[in-house]
Every structure is written in structure tokens, then in C-alpha cells.
């Protein structure tokens, strides 16, 4: 899965918050899906359906046509049905769906909240000094989406074609924890957390070392467990099965001298 550059992610996510004027709830999918219910993809806003026109073109919520007049109207589900998306817009909130199964949500939460706070600051600083608020907001929308539309993707995030597409767009594809962790201690990210008074530089490097040490220990435990399982369970089972096949072949030959035991012989050779 392609991993976003932090600046791209912060800008686009918060821009959507401004556009929709809705609260963000973190549910604990990092390309960002563009919500079809909110944005008209037929308006020619770019290759990924991004804003490049003169105004926001939203869609009203649609009703489900069931063909029965006596029943009350049902609204169509406007949530993101793409279950391969790590960061989904689901009607009235963004859902973060890529926390590891053994990971506490506290880490992603404080990082996301720091990102949110920084983007609020950047956009607010520009909008508060604007003579024409609506024009300034429009200019921010056009500028930010145009600069960061490379992270918008509504296709199958599990397919290899997305990996190729992400590489063409210049997105990172960090596949392992050791690949990802060095970005946590990059200068711009240290600046982000220290300026927000969320973490000190010492705390950032401490977390980096603790996470890396924990990763190494877990990998070691898993590797030793795998070896233990192989020695105590898998290899004895293979040995017992091969003995059973050999005994079967011997029993067949003792009963019928010219009996073919090709099945047993081939399996024993393979294992």
C-alpha cells in the first residue's frame, strides 16, 4: 500500500473538512478516496475528479427508488463502499481503517490530531487575513487539490495495478516497519510535533527506538516460535507419515510381489 507524504495528507484531508463543513471522527483506510456523493466527477476537475473549475459542485442526497408509494422514502447509502480504502469518507466523517490489529489506537490518534491542528492553523491563518473570505476559500481549494491530487484514488487498493500507479504518482510504498520508522524522525515531522508541544525531540527519538526494539523482539519471538513448531510438530508429523507410507509399500510387496507402489514411493521421495 502506498504511503502518503505527510504534507500531502494533511493538506487534502483538511481541505475536505473545510469543503464539507463536517466534524471528523477517527474510527480506528494512506491514499484518500474522493467521496462520490459530495463531488461531481463529471465536471472535468482533473484526472482523478479533483477541483479545477470555478466553484464547488456538490450533489444532494438521493432517495432510493423502491416502486412502492405507500412506504416512506429511504435515503441512498452515501458512505464509501470501497473496503480497500485506508481512509474513507463515510457520509459525515472520515474513518481511519488501517491500524494494526495489535496496535493501540492512541498512537494514530495523537498523530492525526496533531496533523489536524496544524492544518487548521495553516488554513485559518490564511483565511483570517483575507478581505474576501469566500474567494480566499475557493483559492485554497483549487490550489491544494491541484497540488496534492496525486493521493486521490478510488480503485482497488489491493490490486498490483495500484502499486504501479502509486509509483507513477511519486507516492512512497513503505512495506515494512523498518522502512517506515525513519520518516518519523525526519526534520519536518520533528518540527510538527515539537511546535505543537505534543512531543519533544527527545520523546520522538525515544519512541522511535522503543518501537524499533519492540519490532525486532517480536520478529525474533515469531521466528523462534516458527522453528519450535517446525521441530516439534511439522517435522515429526512428516516423519511419521513417510514411515506410514513406507510400511504400506512394504506390506503391499510382501502380499503381492509385482504390486506397483508408485504412489507411496513418489510421496516418500517428495517429503
N, C-alpha and C positions, 0 to 999 in steps of 0.2 A: 504494500500500500504506500502510495506516495505521501510523503510528509511535507506539510507546508512550511515555507519560511514564515517566521513569527510575524514579521511586518505585514505580509500579505494577509495572513489570517486575521490579525487584529483589525486592519482597515476594512476588509469586506464584511466581516461579521458585524461590526458595529454600524457600518453603513446600512445594513439590512434592518438593524434595530431602529435606526432613525426613520427609515422609509416606512416601516410598518407601525411604528409608534406602539409597540407591544413589549411587555416585560419578557425578559429572558430567564427561563428556568433550566438549570442544568440537571439532567437526569443521570446521571451516572449509573457519529458515525464519523489526511485531515483535509480532504477536499470538501468544498461546501456546495451542497445541492441548491439549485435555484428553484424556489417554490413556484410550481406552475399555476397555482390558484391565485397568486398575487401578481405575477408578471406576465405580460403578453409576449409570448415567444415569437409571434408573427409580425412584430413591429420592426424587425430589422435592426436589432440592437447589437449586432456582432455575432461572431461565430458560435458563441455559447449562450446566446439570448441575453446579452448584457446591455445595459443602458448606453445608448449613444444617440438618442433622439433629444428633443427639446423638453420633454416632460415625462413624468411617471405615468404609466398606463396600466392601472390596476384592473382586476376583474372582480365583479361582485360574486358573492357566494351563490352557488347554483343549487336548485332543488332537484331531487330525484324524481323522475317521471315513472310512476308505477301504474298508470292507466286506471286507477280507481278513484273516483271523485269523492266518495264518502269518507275516505281516510284522510287524516291530516297530512300536510306536506312534510317530507323528510329531506333534510339538507344532505347534499353530497359530501362525502368524506374528503376534506381538503388537506389531509395530512400526507406526508411523504411516505409513499408505499415502497420506496426503494430500500430494501433491507441491507443492501451492500454499502450504503452511505454512512460514513462515520459521524457526520454532523448534520442532522436532519432538521428541517423546519417543519414542525407538526402543528399547523393551524394557528396557534397562539404562542409558540415557544420554540426555541432551539433545543434539540436533545443531543447530548454528547454520549455516544454509544460505543466507545472504543476503550473503555477502561478494562484492564486485565482482570481476569476472574479472581485472582488472589490479591489484587491491589486495593488499598483503601481509597475511597473517593476524596479524601481530604487533600491529597496532593494535586490531582487535576482541578479540584475546586478552587484552591487558593491561587493556582496559576491562571485559571480562566478569569477569576475575579480581578486579578492584577491586570490582565490584558484588558478587561472591560473598563476598569478605572482609567487606564492610560488612554484608551481611545476616546472615552468620554471627555477627558481633559483636552486632547488634541482638537476634537471637533468643536467642543464648547468654546475654546479659546478663539477659534476662527469665526464661529457664528456670533459670539457675544459682541465682537467689534464690528460686525457687518452692518452697513447702512440699510441694506435691503436683505432681510433675513431669508425670504423665500428664494431669491436669486442666489444667495450665497449657499443655501442648502442644495439647490439644484446643481450649482457648480461643483460642490463637494461630491455629490452623487456621480456626476459624469466623470470627474477626474479620478475618483477612487476606483470605480468599476472598470474604467478604461485601463488603468494601470495594473489592476490585480485580477482581471477576468480569467487569467490562466488557471486559477484554482477552482473554477466553477465546472462541475461535471455531474451529469445526471444519468450516466450509463452504468454498466455493470462493473462495480469496483473490484470484483473478484476475478474478472477476466484478464488474461495476459495482455489483451489489446490496450487496457487502461494503463498498464505499466509502461508500454511503448509510448502511448500518448502523453503520459506524465513526463517522460524523459524528454520528449519533443518540446514540452512546455517549460522545461527547465526546473521541474519540481524535484525535490530530493526524494530518494527511495531508500530510507534507512531501515534495514531489515532486522537488525539485532540491537539489543540494549547497548553493547559497546559502541556501535555505530552512532547511536542517538545521544548518549550522555555527553560527549564533548560539546555539543551545541548548547547544553545547559549552562556551561561556564564560558560561553562566548561573551565578549566585552559588552555587546549591545544588550544581552539578556541580563548580565550582572547589573548594568545601568538601570534597566527596567525595574528590577526588584529592589535595588538599593534606593532609588529615587522615590519609590512608592513606600519605603520604610516597611516592606514586607519581610525581606531577608537582608542581612548584611553580607558582605563579600565572604567573610569567614564562614557564615552559615551555609552559603551556596556551595562552597568548596567542601564543606563538611558533608552536606547531603550527597554531593557527587561521589565522594569517597565511600560513604556508607552504602549507597545504592550499588556501586560497582563491586564492593566487597561482598555484599549480600548476593549479588548475581553470581559471582564466582563460587561462593559457598553452595548455593542452590544447584548450580551446574555440577559441582563436584559430588553433591549428595545424590543427584539424579543419575550420574554416570556410575557411581558405586552401586547404587540400587539396581541398575540395569545389569551390571556384571554379576551381582549377587543372584539376581533372578535367573540369569543365564546358567550360572554354575549349579544352582540348587534345584531349579525347576525345568528349564528348557533342555539342557544337555542330558540330564538323567532320563527325561521323557523320550528324547531322540534315541538314546542308547537302548532303552527298554523296548521301544518299537522296532528298532533294527534287529534286536535279538529275537523278537516275536516273529518277524518275517523270516529270519534265517532258520529258526526252528520249524516253521511251517514248510519251508522249502525242503529241509532235510526229511521231514515226515512224509512229504509227497514222494520224494525219491525212494524212500525206504518201502513205500507201498507200491508205487508204480515206477519201475526203473527208468523208462523212457518218458516220464512225465515232464512236460515243459513247465519251468518255474520262472519264466521271463519276467513276470510282474514283480515277484519278490526280489529277484536278482537286480532289476533295474532300480527299484526303490532303495534297496540297501546301498547300491553304488552311489546314488544321489545324496543320501544322508550320511 
